[in-house]
Amino acid sequence: MNGLTLKHLRYFEALARHRHFGRAADACSISQPALSVQIKELETLIGSPLIERTKRQIQLTGLGETLVERAREILRSVDEIGDLARTAQGPLTGRLRIGVIPTVAPYMLPLLIGELNARFPGLDPHPREAVTSKLIEDLENGLLDTAIVALPVSEPTLFEQRLFEEEFVLVRPVADAAKPVPQPGALREMRLLLLEEGHCFRDQALSFCQLTPTRSRDLMEASSLTTLVQMVGAGIGVTLIPEMAVAVESRSAQVSVARLATPRPTRVIGMVWRKTSPLSKQLADLSQLVHDFFQARHAEQHSALRSRG
């Protein structure tokens, strides 16, 4: 088809993903009018409408839904050609799109990016924070190169590399510091604060406390660990957080942190990437570096937590 370009496909894919001209334009680093022009050009080239413009959001037509899937396949293939060229250059260079879940990103990502910049001067990390389901979707659509998530994800198209295991800890108001640490069954009867639905850490906490999803609807929720800990500091309830979050989150809240009784709840953090990625060898090498870096940081945090009792 004469006139059809990769730019048309990239802009259309962004619009289909965000379902909003403004957000799609921001993602593509262009103005909203320029994006509209590109989409109009694509519809003219195709000879049929691809989107339905409503007051609330963008809807794809039937043809639009079909085209966006083909566009993603084409764009993924084009990106893989670039990745093949990068593999011939040896160590990772250029753009690295790395996703991180919200219960890891604030505590490890700044340090990790600094480490990557020091080890790989030619690397250009592009981090993105999102919940696991979104990261997996973006990985499978070729919008990310790799992601750091809680394992397992159990997706047959993805390779999983374990990085480390960490415990959950109990956060209580300072006034409760001298009280015995409650058993999991006792936590069910307390005002337990949890992350909102969509966070894998929420599901892990529910499992440890042996709470059903129906029962969890009566619990108090927040969108971040920071909010949870601040709510505990205000005396509203108790919560569970991962070890790596303790140093940051307990710094500005009047709370007490306690290790739970054995067997303690834990989670496994790992890196995942597409099995078909041309960067698989480089990503495997990178995962070893990330593993060593995380292990060192985790050991420091675990030792600090033990010293707090």
Secondary structure, 3 states (H helix, E strand, C coil): CCCCCHHHHHHHHHHHHHCCHHHHHHHHCCCHHHHHHHHHHHHHHHCCCCEEECCCCEEECHHHHHHHHHHHHHHHHHHHHHHHHHHCCCCCCEEEEEEECCCCHHHHHHHHHHHHHHHCCCEEEEEEECCHHHHHHHHHCCCCCEEEEEECCCCCCEEEEEEEEEEEEEEEEHHHCCCCCCCHHHHCCCCEEEECCCCHHHHHHHHHCCCCHHHHCCCEEECCHHHHHHHHHCCCCEEEEEHHHHHHHCCCCCEEEEECCCCCCEEEEEEEEECCCCCHHHHHHHHHHHHHHHHHHHHHHHHHHHHCC
